[in-house]
Amino acid sequence: MLLKYFYDKPLAQAAYMVGCQATGEALVIDPARDITPYLKAAEEEGLRITQVTETHIHADFVSGSRELASQTGATLYLSDMGDADWKYQFVDANTVLLYDGDTWKLGNIKITAIHTPGHTPEHMVFQITDTAAADEPMGIFTGDLLFVGSLGRPDLLEEAAGVQGTKVPGARQQFHNIQRLKTMPDYLQIWPGHGAGSACGKGLGAIPSSTLGYEKRFNPSFHIGSEEDFVEWLLDEQPEPPFYFARMKYVNKVGPTLLRDLPEPVQLNRAELEKWLQSDALVIDSRPGEMFADGHLPSTINIPANSSNFNTYAGWLVDFNKPVVLIADDWETTRLISELRAVGVDNIVGIASTDLAIGPQTIPQITAQELAQDRNGSTVIDVRWRSEYQEVHLPNSTHIPLGYIVRNLDTLARDQHLIVHCQAGVRSVIAASILQKYGFKNVTNLAGGIEAWQKAGLPIERGVLETEKV
């Protein structure tokens, strides 16, 4: 048996390849949309990808299951355990629908599907037994059920997809999933679907795998005996789910468009770029925030290519019904397009060189000392996430997380001086660019963010969010 691990760091998403070397077959679990790494790994190992499966209908990235099956002819194995609203809609003659307890073989390897609703109604985990060496299972691909040190959140259908009344029942299902896991052998290896930084749970560990015995001892979800206490704990302090999650649920349910069927974005000259700037397109300038602040084209927004969260920020801000134009260095273009498509941004109509990005608009900077000496009636907007704001924030600041800026434009006075800040400066420049795009003329960035404020020894506050807007 062969096991390979693939990790998409920007999305904190894990995929796996299981291979039977005796028969030369491979199964890929939870593939991302860019299937190149799986094809390359299979070729290097002398394997044919004959099977593809996924643990559930994903919310945080476009699944590559359909893409991989289309290119390799592999059989798709998909859960049919969800209710009527959460059934896969792209099944065909090359799809096997799975139910709780179903088993199948990959050469000498036995896979058992176990229905584990809670994170989503159709969610399954896959237990693996290498029958050539053992008659008991080796481990479980847990998807978004169990993470290292944490548990899959049950509130995404309600918080991201707007399906009301689902998060408490989902949390109760997660409680019962934990009770089921408690009865399984401690030696089982745990291969989760996400790592630290994923919005599919809270407090995820950065270690790529674990054992069930270790999780039983140190994962807090195994130590809450009361179902009511468990539900309260699991639903408390979950991270804000990006808006694009709702779109991903829909795309992955109906079936993502195959990459070969997407139009290629065209290279734009200055005149063509100017036309898009006058349209309703979202024009993303991917230069570093410092360069963008020094001079950019009006109506562009900044999402730095060197940010580890490039596609997550784009997912928060893009309107999937409108075209996208990308301004990027030539050597970054292929990667950035792939990252955008990973979160379903498919309508990329054009690409422009960063040589065309410099323009007359700037984002003024203010130091922490200057702000402390004279706020002069300005509104200070903290664009960090809720947990960050609760931990520490500037006195009398207004909290609007970055992803919620566009939804709160009408709550801000256009004739007032707005000073935006984040932790160190990346998100605040993005936020400032959004405000400028939507007509706010007097926007300033706090250089160095709250880190600079604290280093200067200036006063801070902690605790409740009395000025949060979401």
Secondary structure as UniProt FT lines:
FT   STRAND          2..8
FT   TURN            9..12
FT   STRAND          13..20
FT   TURN            21..24
FT   STRAND          25..29
FT   HELIX           36..45
FT   STRAND          48..53
FT   HELIX           65..72
FT   STRAND          75..79
FT   HELIX           84..86
FT   TURN            93..94
FT   STRAND          95..98
FT   TURN            100..101
FT   STRAND          103..106
FT   TURN            107..108
FT   STRAND          109..115
FT   TURN            117..118
FT   TURN            121..122
FT   STRAND          124..130
FT   TURN            131..133
FT   STRAND          139..143
FT   TURN            144..145
FT   STRAND          146..147
FT   TURN            148..149
FT   STRAND          150..152
FT   HELIX           156..159
FT   TURN            160..161
FT   TURN            164..165
FT   HELIX           167..182
FT   TURN            186..187
FT   STRAND          189..192
FT   TURN            196..197
FT   TURN            199..200
FT   STRAND          210..211
FT   HELIX           212..218
FT   HELIX           220..223
FT   HELIX           227..235
FT   TURN            236..237
FT   HELIX           244..254
FT   HELIX           259..261
FT   STRAND          266..267
FT   HELIX           270..277
FT   TURN            278..280
FT   STRAND          282..285
FT   HELIX           289..294
FT   TURN            298..299
FT   STRAND          300..302
FT   TURN            305..306
FT   TURN            308..309
FT   HELIX           310..317
FT   TURN            320..321
FT   STRAND          324..327
FT   HELIX           330..342
FT   TURN            343..344
FT   STRAND          348..352
FT   HELIX           354..356
FT   STRAND          365..366
FT   HELIX           368..373
FT   TURN            376..377
FT   STRAND          379..382
FT   HELIX           386..391
FT   TURN            395..396
FT   STRAND          398..399
FT   HELIX           402..404
FT   HELIX           406..411
FT   TURN            414..415
FT   STRAND          418..421
FT   HELIX           426..437
FT   TURN            438..439
FT   STRAND          443..446
FT   TURN            447..448
FT   HELIX           449..455
FT   TURN            456..457
//
